[in-house]
């Protein structure tokens, strides 16, 4: 038998926090993946969901992405001593995906998320669209992938924070959806 890694412990807590909300009827889990990259010996777990009040094919979805690299996994398994410069753990990102037809909305999206998250995570927005022959006057629909990056590693000491992160994610999802509906 082996001791579970930081990644595995946080994954279980994160999954539990999300599924508790799913079972309560607040959200609907729409995807889940647990990957091991054998070439690099890294791990990534992602769980996606939407607000249950939105219709299927909802305009806004979210994924929580937990990852651990080779150095973190190996350092922990081999019991390499941590230093001030070298801490073992995982990274967590929150990723929202939505369609929009006006790039100016990016400013509003950032303001909504900064307010909810108290300006803590770094927010990046990546816009993409499928190029096709557009008829004059037809709008381009952009896919906005909004990533919240906390810029630090987490470990078992942060497990209680995961529940707050999931709650903030659900609140963000609802605020972004309400902003979209009010247009």
MARFI-781083 format. One record per atom (N, C-alpha, C): x, y, z; residue in three letters; residue number from 1. Coordinates in steps of 0.2 Angstrom, whole numbers. Layout:
N
+-------+-------+-------+------+-----+
:    xx :    yy :    zz : type : seq :
+-------+-------+-------+------+-----+
:     X :     Y :     Z :  ala : NUM :
...
+-------+-------+-------+------+-----+
//
This chain:
183
+-------+-------+-------+------+-----+
:    xx :    yy :    zz : type : seq :
+-------+-------+-------+------+-----+
:     4 :    -6 :     0 :  unk :   1 :
:     0 :     0 :     0 :  unk :   1 :
:     4 :     6 :     0 :  unk :   1 :
:     2 :    12 :    -3 :  unk :   2 :
:     6 :    18 :    -3 :  unk :   2 :
:     2 :    23 :    -1 :  unk :   2 :
:     5 :    29 :     1 :  unk :   3 :
:     2 :    35 :     4 :  unk :   3 :
:     0 :    39 :    -2 :  unk :   3 :
:    -6 :    41 :    -2 :  unk :   4 :
:    -9 :    45 :    -8 :  unk :   4 :
:    -4 :    52 :    -8 :  unk :   4 :
:    -4 :    54 :   -14 :  unk :   5 :
:     0 :    60 :   -15 :  unk :   5 :
:    -4 :    66 :   -14 :  unk :   5 :
:    -1 :    72 :   -13 :  unk :   6 :
:    -5 :    79 :   -12 :  unk :   6 :
:   -10 :    79 :   -18 :  unk :   6 :
:    -8 :    78 :   -24 :  unk :   7 :
:   -13 :    78 :   -29 :  unk :   7 :
:   -19 :    74 :   -28 :  unk :   7 :
:   -18 :    68 :   -26 :  unk :   8 :
:   -24 :    63 :   -25 :  unk :   8 :
:   -28 :    65 :   -19 :  unk :   8 :
:   -25 :    68 :   -14 :  unk :   9 :
:   -29 :    70 :    -8 :  unk :   9 :
:   -33 :    76 :   -10 :  unk :   9 :
:   -30 :    81 :   -14 :  unk :  10 :
:   -34 :    87 :   -16 :  unk :  10 :
:   -39 :    85 :   -21 :  unk :  10 :
:   -38 :    81 :   -26 :  unk :  11 :
:   -43 :    79 :   -31 :  unk :  11 :
:   -49 :    76 :   -27 :  unk :  11 :
:   -48 :    72 :   -22 :  unk :  12 :
:   -54 :    69 :   -19 :  unk :  12 :
:   -58 :    74 :   -16 :  unk :  12 :
:   -55 :    79 :   -12 :  unk :  13 :
:   -58 :    85 :    -9 :  unk :  13 :
:   -62 :    89 :   -14 :  unk :  13 :
:   -59 :    91 :   -20 :  unk :  14 :
:   -62 :    95 :   -25 :  unk :  14 :
:   -68 :    91 :   -28 :  unk :  14 :
:   -67 :    85 :   -30 :  unk :  15 :
:   -72 :    81 :   -33 :  unk :  15 :
:   -78 :    81 :   -28 :  unk :  15 :
:   -77 :    80 :   -21 :  unk :  16 :
:   -82 :    80 :   -16 :  unk :  16 :
:   -86 :    86 :   -16 :  unk :  16 :
:   -82 :    92 :   -16 :  unk :  17 :
:   -85 :    98 :   -16 :  unk :  17 :
:   -90 :    99 :   -22 :  unk :  17 :
:   -88 :    97 :   -27 :  unk :  18 :
:   -92 :    99 :   -34 :  unk :  18 :
:   -98 :    94 :   -34 :  unk :  18 :
:   -97 :    87 :   -32 :  unk :  19 :
:  -102 :    83 :   -32 :  unk :  19 :
:  -107 :    84 :   -27 :  unk :  19 :
:  -105 :    87 :   -21 :  unk :  20 :
:  -110 :    89 :   -16 :  unk :  20 :
:  -115 :    94 :   -19 :  unk :  20 :
:  -113 :    99 :   -23 :  unk :  21 :
:  -117 :   104 :   -26 :  unk :  21 :
:  -121 :   101 :   -31 :  unk :  21 :
:  -119 :    96 :   -35 :  unk :  22 :
:  -122 :    92 :   -40 :  unk :  22 :
:  -128 :    88 :   -37 :  unk :  22 :
:  -127 :    85 :   -32 :  unk :  23 :
:  -132 :    81 :   -28 :  unk :  23 :
:  -137 :    85 :   -25 :  unk :  23 :
:  -135 :    91 :   -23 :  unk :  24 :
:  -140 :    96 :   -20 :  unk :  24 :
:  -144 :    99 :   -25 :  unk :  24 :
:  -143 :    98 :   -32 :  unk :  25 :
:  -147 :   101 :   -37 :  unk :  25 :
:  -145 :   108 :   -39 :  unk :  25 :
:  -139 :   111 :   -37 :  unk :  26 :
:  -137 :   117 :   -39 :  unk :  26 :
:  -133 :   118 :   -45 :  unk :  26 :
:  -129 :   113 :   -47 :  unk :  27 :
:  -125 :   112 :   -53 :  unk :  27 :
:  -126 :   106 :   -56 :  unk :  27 :
:  -124 :   105 :   -62 :  unk :  28 :
:  -124 :    99 :   -66 :  unk :  28 :
:  -117 :    97 :   -69 :  unk :  28 :
:  -114 :    92 :   -66 :  unk :  29 :
:  -108 :    90 :   -69 :  unk :  29 :
:  -108 :    87 :   -76 :  unk :  29 :
:  -104 :    90 :   -80 :  unk :  30 :
:  -105 :    89 :   -87 :  unk :  30 :
:   -99 :    85 :   -90 :  unk :  30 :
:   -93 :    85 :   -87 :  unk :  31 :
:   -87 :    82 :   -89 :  unk :  31 :
:   -83 :    80 :   -83 :  unk :  31 :
:   -78 :    75 :   -85 :  unk :  32 :
:   -73 :    74 :   -80 :  unk :  32 :
:   -68 :    70 :   -83 :  unk :  32 :
:   -62 :    72 :   -82 :  unk :  33 :
:   -56 :    68 :   -84 :  unk :  33 :
:   -50 :    68 :   -79 :  unk :  33 :
:   -47 :    62 :   -79 :  unk :  34 :
:   -41 :    61 :   -75 :  unk :  34 :
:   -36 :    58 :   -79 :  unk :  34 :
:   -31 :    62 :   -80 :  unk :  35 :
:   -26 :    60 :   -85 :  unk :  35 :
:   -19 :    60 :   -82 :  unk :  35 :
:   -15 :    55 :   -84 :  unk :  36 :
:    -8 :    54 :   -82 :  unk :  36 :
:    -4 :    54 :   -89 :  unk :  36 :
:     0 :    59 :   -89 :  unk :  37 :
:     5 :    60 :   -95 :  unk :  37 :
:    11 :    56 :   -94 :  unk :  37 :
:    11 :    50 :   -97 :  unk :  38 :
:    17 :    45 :   -96 :  unk :  38 :
:    23 :    48 :   -98 :  unk :  38 :
:    24 :    52 :  -103 :  unk :  39 :
:    30 :    54 :  -106 :  unk :  39 :
:    33 :    59 :  -101 :  unk :  39 :
:    29 :    63 :   -98 :  unk :  40 :
:    32 :    68 :   -93 :  unk :  40 :
:    30 :    66 :   -86 :  unk :  40 :
:    27 :    61 :   -85 :  unk :  41 :
:    25 :    59 :   -78 :  unk :  41 :
:    21 :    64 :   -74 :  unk :  41 :
:    16 :    67 :   -77 :  unk :  42 :
:    12 :    73 :   -74 :  unk :  42 :
:     5 :    70 :   -73 :  unk :  42 :
:     1 :    74 :   -69 :  unk :  43 :
:    -6 :    72 :   -68 :  unk :  43 :
:   -10 :    78 :   -70 :  unk :  43 :
:   -16 :    77 :   -72 :  unk :  44 :
:   -21 :    83 :   -73 :  unk :  44 :
:   -28 :    80 :   -72 :  unk :  44 :
:   -32 :    83 :   -68 :  unk :  45 :
:   -39 :    81 :   -66 :  unk :  45 :
:   -43 :    87 :   -68 :  unk :  45 :
:   -48 :    86 :   -72 :  unk :  46 :
:   -53 :    92 :   -73 :  unk :  46 :
:   -60 :    89 :   -72 :  unk :  46 :
:   -64 :    94 :   -69 :  unk :  47 :
:   -71 :    92 :   -68 :  unk :  47 :
:   -75 :    99 :   -71 :  unk :  47 :
:   -80 :    97 :   -76 :  unk :  48 :
:   -83 :   103 :   -79 :  unk :  48 :
:   -91 :   103 :   -76 :  unk :  48 :
:   -94 :   108 :   -76 :  unk :  49 :
:  -101 :   109 :   -74 :  unk :  49 :
:  -104 :   115 :   -77 :  unk :  49 :
:  -110 :   115 :   -76 :  unk :  50 :
:  -114 :   121 :   -78 :  unk :  50 :
:  -119 :   122 :   -72 :  unk :  50 :
:  -122 :   128 :   -72 :  unk :  51 :
:  -128 :   130 :   -68 :  unk :  51 :
:  -134 :   125 :   -70 :  unk :  51 :
:  -137 :   122 :   -65 :  unk :  52 :
:  -142 :   117 :   -67 :  unk :  52 :
:  -148 :   121 :   -69 :  unk :  52 :
:  -149 :   128 :   -68 :  unk :  53 :
:  -154 :   132 :   -70 :  unk :  53 :
:  -154 :   134 :   -77 :  unk :  53 :
:  -148 :   133 :   -80 :  unk :  54 :
:  -147 :   135 :   -87 :  unk :  54 :
:  -149 :   129 :   -91 :  unk :  54 :
:  -152 :   130 :   -97 :  unk :  55 :
:  -154 :   124 :  -102 :  unk :  55 :
:  -148 :   121 :  -104 :  unk :  55 :
:  -149 :   114 :  -106 :  unk :  56 :
:  -144 :   110 :  -109 :  unk :  56 :
:  -141 :   114 :  -115 :  unk :  56 :
:  -134 :   114 :  -116 :  unk :  57 :
:  -131 :   118 :  -121 :  unk :  57 :
:  -130 :   125 :  -119 :  unk :  57 :
:  -129 :   125 :  -112 :  unk :  58 :
:  -129 :   132 :  -109 :  unk :  58 :
:  -123 :   136 :  -112 :  unk :  58 :
:  -124 :   143 :  -112 :  unk :  59 :
:  -120 :   147 :  -115 :  unk :  59 :
:  -113 :   148 :  -111 :  unk :  59 :
:  -113 :   146 :  -105 :  unk :  60 :
:  -107 :   147 :  -100 :  unk :  60 :
:  -106 :   140 :   -97 :  unk :  60 :
:  -100 :   138 :   -97 :  unk :  61 :
:   -99 :   132 :   -93 :  unk :  61 :
:   -92 :   133 :   -90 :  unk :  61 :
:   -90 :   129 :   -85 :  unk :  62 :
:   -84 :   130 :   -81 :  unk :  62 :
:   -81 :   123 :   -80 :  unk :  62 :
:   -74 :   124 :   -79 :  unk :  63 :
:   -70 :   118 :   -78 :  unk :  63 :
:   -65 :   120 :   -72 :  unk :  63 :
:   -64 :   115 :   -67 :  unk :  64 :
:   -59 :   116 :   -62 :  unk :  64 :
:   -54 :   111 :   -64 :  unk :  64 :
:   -47 :   114 :   -65 :  unk :  65 :
:   -42 :   110 :   -68 :  unk :  65 :
:   -36 :   110 :   -62 :  unk :  65 :
:   -35 :   104 :   -60 :  unk :  66 :
:   -30 :   102 :   -55 :  unk :  66 :
:   -24 :    99 :   -58 :  unk :  66 :
:   -18 :   101 :   -57 :  unk :  67 :
:   -12 :    98 :   -61 :  unk :  67 :
:    -6 :    98 :   -56 :  unk :  67 :
:    -2 :    93 :   -57 :  unk :  68 :
:     4 :    92 :   -54 :  unk :  68 :
:     9 :    89 :   -59 :  unk :  68 :
:    15 :    93 :   -58 :  unk :  69 :
:    20 :    91 :   -63 :  unk :  69 :
:    25 :    86 :   -60 :  unk :  69 :
:    30 :    84 :   -64 :  unk :  70 :
:    34 :    78 :   -63 :  unk :  70 :
:    38 :    80 :   -56 :  unk :  70 :
:    41 :    86 :   -56 :  unk :  71 :
:    45 :    88 :   -50 :  unk :  71 :
:    41 :    88 :   -43 :  unk :  71 :
:    34 :    90 :   -44 :  unk :  72 :
:    30 :    89 :   -38 :  unk :  72 :
:    29 :    82 :   -36 :  unk :  72 :
:    27 :    78 :   -41 :  unk :  73 :
:    25 :    71 :   -39 :  unk :  73 :
:    31 :    67 :   -37 :  unk :  73 :
:    37 :    68 :   -40 :  unk :  74 :
:    43 :    64 :   -39 :  unk :  74 :
:    46 :    66 :   -32 :  unk :  74 :
:    46 :    73 :   -31 :  unk :  75 :
:    49 :    76 :   -25 :  unk :  75 :
:    45 :    73 :   -19 :  unk :  75 :
:    39 :    73 :   -19 :  unk :  76 :
:    34 :    70 :   -14 :  unk :  76 :
:    35 :    63 :   -13 :  unk :  76 :
:    35 :    59 :   -18 :  unk :  77 :
:    36 :    52 :   -18 :  unk :  77 :
:    43 :    50 :   -15 :  unk :  77 :
:    48 :    53 :   -18 :  unk :  78 :
:    55 :    51 :   -16 :  unk :  78 :
:    57 :    55 :    -9 :  unk :  78 :
:    52 :    58 :    -6 :  unk :  79 :
:    53 :    62 :     0 :  unk :  79 :
:    59 :    67 :     0 :  unk :  79 :
:    60 :    70 :    -5 :  unk :  80 :
:    65 :    75 :    -6 :  unk :  80 :
:    63 :    81 :    -1 :  unk :  80 :
:    67 :    83 :     3 :  unk :  81 :
:    66 :    89 :     8 :  unk :  81 :
:    64 :    95 :     4 :  unk :  81 :
:    58 :    98 :     7 :  unk :  82 :
:    56 :   105 :     4 :  unk :  82 :
:    61 :   110 :     6 :  unk :  82 :
:    61 :   115 :     2 :  unk :  83 :
:    65 :   121 :     4 :  unk :  83 :
:    60 :   127 :     3 :  unk :  83 :
:    63 :   133 :     5 :  unk :  84 :
:    59 :   139 :     4 :  unk :  84 :
:    57 :   140 :    -4 :  unk :  84 :
:    62 :   138 :    -8 :  unk :  85 :
:    62 :   139 :   -15 :  unk :  85 :
:    58 :   133 :   -18 :  unk :  85 :
:    58 :   128 :   -15 :  unk :  86 :
:    55 :   122 :   -18 :  unk :  86 :
:    50 :   119 :   -13 :  unk :  86 :
:    44 :   120 :   -15 :  unk :  87 :
:    38 :   117 :   -12 :  unk :  87 :
:    34 :   113 :   -16 :  unk :  87 :
:    32 :   107 :   -14 :  unk :  88 :
:    28 :   102 :   -18 :  unk :  88 :
:    21 :   104 :   -17 :  unk :  88 :
:    17 :   102 :   -22 :  unk :  89 :
:    10 :   103 :   -22 :  unk :  89 :
:     7 :   103 :   -29 :  unk :  89 :
:     1 :   106 :   -30 :  unk :  90 :
:    -3 :   106 :   -36 :  unk :  90 :
:    -5 :   113 :   -38 :  unk :  90 :
:    -7 :   114 :   -44 :  unk :  91 :
:    -9 :   120 :   -46 :  unk :  91 :
:   -17 :   119 :   -48 :  unk :  91 :
:   -21 :   124 :   -47 :  unk :  92 :
:   -28 :   124 :   -48 :  unk :  92 :
:   -30 :   130 :   -52 :  unk :  92 :
:   -33 :   129 :   -58 :  unk :  93 :
:   -36 :   134 :   -62 :  unk :  93 :
:   -43 :   134 :   -63 :  unk :  93 :
:   -47 :   139 :   -64 :  unk :  94 :
:   -54 :   139 :   -65 :  unk :  94 :
:   -54 :   142 :   -72 :  unk :  94 :
:   -58 :   138 :   -76 :  unk :  95 :
:   -59 :   140 :   -83 :  unk :  95 :
:   -66 :   141 :   -85 :  unk :  95 :
:   -68 :   146 :   -87 :  unk :  96 :
:   -75 :   147 :   -90 :  unk :  96 :
:   -75 :   148 :   -97 :  unk :  96 :
:   -80 :   145 :  -101 :  unk :  97 :
:   -80 :   145 :  -108 :  unk :  97 :
:   -87 :   148 :  -110 :  unk :  97 :
:   -87 :   153 :  -114 :  unk :  98 :
:   -94 :   156 :  -117 :  unk :  98 :
:   -93 :   159 :  -124 :  unk :  98 :
:   -99 :   159 :  -127 :  unk :  99 :
:   -99 :   162 :  -133 :  unk :  99 :
:  -101 :   170 :  -133 :  unk :  99 :
:   -99 :   174 :  -137 :  unk : 100 :
:  -101 :   181 :  -137 :  unk : 100 :
:   -99 :   184 :  -143 :  unk : 100 :
:  -103 :   189 :  -145 :  unk : 101 :
:  -102 :   193 :  -151 :  unk : 101 :
:   -99 :   200 :  -151 :  unk : 101 :
:   -97 :   202 :  -145 :  unk : 102 :
:   -95 :   208 :  -144 :  unk : 102 :
:   -88 :   208 :  -140 :  unk : 102 :
:   -83 :   209 :  -142 :  unk : 103 :
:   -76 :   209 :  -139 :  unk : 103 :
:   -76 :   214 :  -133 :  unk : 103 :
:   -80 :   219 :  -133 :  unk : 104 :
:   -81 :   224 :  -128 :  unk : 104 :
:   -83 :   221 :  -121 :  unk : 104 :
:   -86 :   215 :  -122 :  unk : 105 :
:   -89 :   212 :  -116 :  unk : 105 :
:   -83 :   209 :  -111 :  unk : 105 :
:   -77 :   209 :  -114 :  unk : 106 :
:   -71 :   206 :  -110 :  unk : 106 :
:   -70 :   211 :  -104 :  unk : 106 :
:   -71 :   217 :  -105 :  unk : 107 :
:   -70 :   222 :   -99 :  unk : 107 :
:   -75 :   220 :   -94 :  unk : 107 :
:   -81 :   219 :   -96 :  unk : 108 :
:   -87 :   218 :   -91 :  unk : 108 :
:   -85 :   211 :   -87 :  unk : 108 :
:   -83 :   206 :   -91 :  unk : 109 :
:   -82 :   200 :   -88 :  unk : 109 :
:   -76 :   200 :   -83 :  unk : 109 :
:   -71 :   204 :   -85 :  unk : 110 :
:   -66 :   205 :   -80 :  unk : 110 :
:   -68 :   208 :   -73 :  unk : 110 :
:   -72 :   214 :   -74 :  unk : 111 :
:   -75 :   217 :   -69 :  unk : 111 :
:   -79 :   213 :   -64 :  unk : 111 :
:   -83 :   209 :   -67 :  unk : 112 :
:   -88 :   204 :   -63 :  unk : 112 :
:   -83 :   199 :   -59 :  unk : 112 :
:   -78 :   196 :   -62 :  unk : 113 :
:   -74 :   191 :   -59 :  unk : 113 :
:   -70 :   195 :   -54 :  unk : 113 :
:   -67 :   200 :   -55 :  unk : 114 :
:   -63 :   204 :   -50 :  unk : 114 :
:   -67 :   205 :   -44 :  unk : 114 :
:   -73 :   207 :   -45 :  unk : 115 :
:   -77 :   209 :   -39 :  unk : 115 :
:   -78 :   203 :   -35 :  unk : 115 :
:   -80 :   197 :   -38 :  unk : 116 :
:   -82 :   191 :   -35 :  unk : 116 :
:   -75 :   188 :   -31 :  unk : 116 :
:   -70 :   188 :   -35 :  unk : 117 :
:   -64 :   185 :   -32 :  unk : 117 :
:   -59 :   190 :   -29 :  unk : 117 :
:   -61 :   196 :   -27 :  unk : 118 :
:   -57 :   201 :   -24 :  unk : 118 :
:   -50 :   202 :   -27 :  unk : 118 :
:   -50 :   202 :   -33 :  unk : 119 :
:   -44 :   204 :   -37 :  unk : 119 :
:   -38 :   199 :   -36 :  unk : 119 :
:   -40 :   193 :   -34 :  unk : 120 :
:   -34 :   189 :   -32 :  unk : 120 :
:   -31 :   185 :   -38 :  unk : 120 :
:   -35 :   181 :   -41 :  unk : 121 :
:   -32 :   177 :   -47 :  unk : 121 :
:   -31 :   181 :   -53 :  unk : 121 :
:   -26 :   179 :   -56 :  unk : 122 :
:   -24 :   183 :   -63 :  unk : 122 :
:   -29 :   180 :   -68 :  unk : 122 :
:   -33 :   185 :   -71 :  unk : 123 :
:   -38 :   183 :   -76 :  unk : 123 :
:   -35 :   184 :   -83 :  unk : 123 :
:   -36 :   179 :   -87 :  unk : 124 :
:   -34 :   180 :   -94 :  unk : 124 :
:   -40 :   178 :   -98 :  unk : 124 :
:   -41 :   181 :  -104 :  unk : 125 :
:   -46 :   179 :  -108 :  unk : 125 :
:   -44 :   178 :  -115 :  unk : 125 :
:   -45 :   172 :  -118 :  unk : 126 :
:   -43 :   171 :  -125 :  unk : 126 :
:   -49 :   170 :  -129 :  unk : 126 :
:   -49 :   174 :  -135 :  unk : 127 :
:   -54 :   174 :  -139 :  unk : 127 :
:   -52 :   170 :  -146 :  unk : 127 :
:   -57 :   166 :  -148 :  unk : 128 :
:   -56 :   163 :  -155 :  unk : 128 :
:   -62 :   163 :  -158 :  unk : 128 :
:   -62 :   161 :  -165 :  unk : 129 :
:   -68 :   161 :  -169 :  unk : 129 :
:   -66 :   156 :  -175 :  unk : 129 :
:   -71 :   153 :  -178 :  unk : 130 :
:   -70 :   149 :  -184 :  unk : 130 :
:   -71 :   154 :  -190 :  unk : 130 :
:   -66 :   154 :  -194 :  unk : 131 :
:   -66 :   158 :  -200 :  unk : 131 :
:   -71 :   155 :  -205 :  unk : 131 :
:   -75 :   158 :  -208 :  unk : 132 :
:   -79 :   156 :  -213 :  unk : 132 :
:   -81 :   162 :  -217 :  unk : 132 :
:   -84 :   161 :  -223 :  unk : 133 :
:   -86 :   166 :  -227 :  unk : 133 :
:   -92 :   170 :  -224 :  unk : 133 :
:   -91 :   176 :  -222 :  unk : 134 :
:   -97 :   179 :  -218 :  unk : 134 :
:  -101 :   183 :  -223 :  unk : 134 :
:  -107 :   183 :  -222 :  unk : 135 :
:  -111 :   188 :  -226 :  unk : 135 :
:  -111 :   194 :  -223 :  unk : 135 :
:  -112 :   199 :  -227 :  unk : 136 :
:  -111 :   206 :  -224 :  unk : 136 :
:  -117 :   207 :  -219 :  unk : 136 :
:  -115 :   209 :  -213 :  unk : 137 :
:  -120 :   211 :  -208 :  unk : 137 :
:  -121 :   205 :  -203 :  unk : 137 :
:  -118 :   199 :  -204 :  unk : 138 :
:  -119 :   193 :  -200 :  unk : 138 :
:  -113 :   194 :  -194 :  unk : 138 :
:  -115 :   193 :  -188 :  unk : 139 :
:  -110 :   194 :  -183 :  unk : 139 :
:  -105 :   188 :  -182 :  unk : 139 :
:   -99 :   190 :  -180 :  unk : 140 :
:   -94 :   185 :  -178 :  unk : 140 :
:   -96 :   183 :  -171 :  unk : 140 :
:   -96 :   176 :  -170 :  unk : 141 :
:   -97 :   173 :  -163 :  unk : 141 :
:   -90 :   171 :  -161 :  unk : 141 :
:   -88 :   174 :  -155 :  unk : 142 :
:   -81 :   173 :  -152 :  unk : 142 :
:   -82 :   168 :  -147 :  unk : 142 :
:   -77 :   163 :  -146 :  unk : 143 :
:   -77 :   159 :  -140 :  unk : 143 :
:   -72 :   162 :  -136 :  unk : 143 :
:   -75 :   164 :  -130 :  unk : 144 :
:   -71 :   167 :  -125 :  unk : 144 :
:   -69 :   161 :  -119 :  unk : 144 :
:   -62 :   160 :  -119 :  unk : 145 :
:   -60 :   155 :  -113 :  unk : 145 :
:   -57 :   160 :  -108 :  unk : 145 :
:   -60 :   160 :  -102 :  unk : 146 :
:   -58 :   164 :   -97 :  unk : 146 :
:   -54 :   160 :   -92 :  unk : 146 :
:   -48 :   161 :   -90 :  unk : 147 :
:   -44 :   157 :   -85 :  unk : 147 :
:   -42 :   161 :   -79 :  unk : 147 :
:   -44 :   158 :   -73 :  unk : 148 :
:   -42 :   161 :   -67 :  unk : 148 :
:   -36 :   157 :   -64 :  unk : 148 :
:   -30 :   161 :   -64 :  unk : 149 :
:   -24 :   157 :   -61 :  unk : 149 :
:   -22 :   160 :   -55 :  unk : 149 :
:   -21 :   156 :   -50 :  unk : 150 :
:   -20 :   159 :   -43 :  unk : 150 :
:   -13 :   160 :   -42 :  unk : 150 :
:    -8 :   158 :   -46 :  unk : 151 :
:    -1 :   159 :   -46 :  unk : 151 :
:     3 :   156 :   -40 :  unk : 151 :
:     0 :   151 :   -38 :  unk : 152 :
:     4 :   147 :   -32 :  unk : 152 :
:     2 :   140 :   -32 :  unk : 152 :
:     6 :   136 :   -29 :  unk : 153 :
:     4 :   129 :   -28 :  unk : 153 :
:     0 :   128 :   -21 :  unk : 153 :
:    -4 :   123 :   -21 :  unk : 154 :
:    -8 :   122 :   -16 :  unk : 154 :
:    -6 :   115 :   -13 :  unk : 154 :
:    -8 :   113 :    -7 :  unk : 155 :
:    -7 :   107 :    -4 :  unk : 155 :
:   -13 :   105 :     1 :  unk : 155 :
:   -12 :   100 :     5 :  unk : 156 :
:   -17 :    98 :    10 :  unk : 156 :
:   -19 :   104 :    14 :  unk : 156 :
:   -15 :   108 :    16 :  unk : 157 :
:   -16 :   114 :    20 :  unk : 157 :
:   -22 :   118 :    17 :  unk : 157 :
:   -23 :   118 :    11 :  unk : 158 :
:   -28 :   122 :     7 :  unk : 158 :
:   -34 :   119 :     6 :  unk : 158 :
:   -35 :   113 :     8 :  unk : 159 :
:   -41 :   109 :     7 :  unk : 159 :
:   -47 :   113 :     8 :  unk : 159 :
:   -48 :   116 :    14 :  unk : 160 :
:   -54 :   120 :    16 :  unk : 160 :
:   -55 :   126 :    11 :  unk : 160 :
:   -50 :   128 :     8 :  unk : 161 :
:   -51 :   134 :     3 :  unk : 161 :
:   -54 :   131 :    -3 :  unk : 161 :
:   -54 :   125 :    -5 :  unk : 162 :
:   -57 :   122 :   -11 :  unk : 162 :
:   -64 :   123 :   -11 :  unk : 162 :
:   -67 :   122 :    -5 :  unk : 163 :
:   -75 :   123 :    -4 :  unk : 163 :
:   -76 :   130 :    -6 :  unk : 163 :
:   -72 :   135 :    -4 :  unk : 164 :
:   -74 :   142 :    -5 :  unk : 164 :
:   -72 :   144 :   -13 :  unk : 164 :
:   -67 :   140 :   -16 :  unk : 165 :
:   -66 :   141 :   -23 :  unk : 165 :
:   -72 :   139 :   -27 :  unk : 165 :
:   -74 :   133 :   -25 :  unk : 166 :
:   -80 :   130 :   -29 :  unk : 166 :
:   -86 :   135 :   -28 :  unk : 166 :
:   -87 :   137 :   -22 :  unk : 167 :
:   -93 :   142 :   -21 :  unk : 167 :
:   -92 :   148 :   -25 :  unk : 167 :
:   -86 :   151 :   -25 :  unk : 168 :
:   -85 :   157 :   -29 :  unk : 168 :
:   -86 :   155 :   -37 :  unk : 168 :
:   -84 :   149 :   -39 :  unk : 169 :
:   -84 :   147 :   -46 :  unk : 169 :
:   -92 :   147 :   -48 :  unk : 169 :
:   -96 :   144 :   -43 :  unk : 170 :
:  -103 :   144 :   -45 :  unk : 170 :
:  -106 :   151 :   -45 :  unk : 170 :
:  -104 :   155 :   -40 :  unk : 171 :
:  -107 :   162 :   -40 :  unk : 171 :
:  -105 :   166 :   -47 :  unk : 171 :
:   -98 :   165 :   -49 :  unk : 172 :
:   -96 :   168 :   -55 :  unk : 172 :
:  -100 :   165 :   -61 :  unk : 172 :
:  -101 :   159 :   -61 :  unk : 173 :
:  -105 :   156 :   -67 :  unk : 173 :
:  -112 :   159 :   -67 :  unk : 173 :
:  -115 :   160 :   -62 :  unk : 174 :
:  -122 :   163 :   -61 :  unk : 174 :
:  -122 :   170 :   -63 :  unk : 174 :
:  -117 :   174 :   -61 :  unk : 175 :
:  -117 :   181 :   -62 :  unk : 175 :
:  -115 :   182 :   -70 :  unk : 175 :
:  -111 :   178 :   -72 :  unk : 176 :
:  -109 :   179 :   -79 :  unk : 176 :
:  -115 :   177 :   -84 :  unk : 176 :
:  -119 :   172 :   -82 :  unk : 177 :
:  -125 :   170 :   -85 :  unk : 177 :
:  -130 :   175 :   -85 :  unk : 177 :
:  -131 :   178 :   -79 :  unk : 178 :
:  -136 :   183 :   -78 :  unk : 178 :
:  -134 :   189 :   -82 :  unk : 178 :
:  -128 :   191 :   -82 :  unk : 179 :
:  -126 :   197 :   -86 :  unk : 179 :
:  -127 :   195 :   -94 :  unk : 179 :
:  -126 :   189 :   -96 :  unk : 180 :
:  -128 :   187 :  -103 :  unk : 180 :
:  -135 :   188 :  -104 :  unk : 180 :
:  -139 :   185 :  -100 :  unk : 181 :
:  -147 :   185 :  -101 :  unk : 181 :
:  -149 :   192 :  -101 :  unk : 181 :
:  -146 :   197 :   -97 :  unk : 182 :
:  -149 :   204 :   -97 :  unk : 182 :
:  -147 :   208 :  -103 :  unk : 182 :
:  -144 :   205 :  -108 :  unk : 183 :
:  -142 :   208 :  -114 :  unk : 183 :
:  -147 :   207 :  -119 :  unk : 183 :
+-------+-------+-------+------+-----+
//
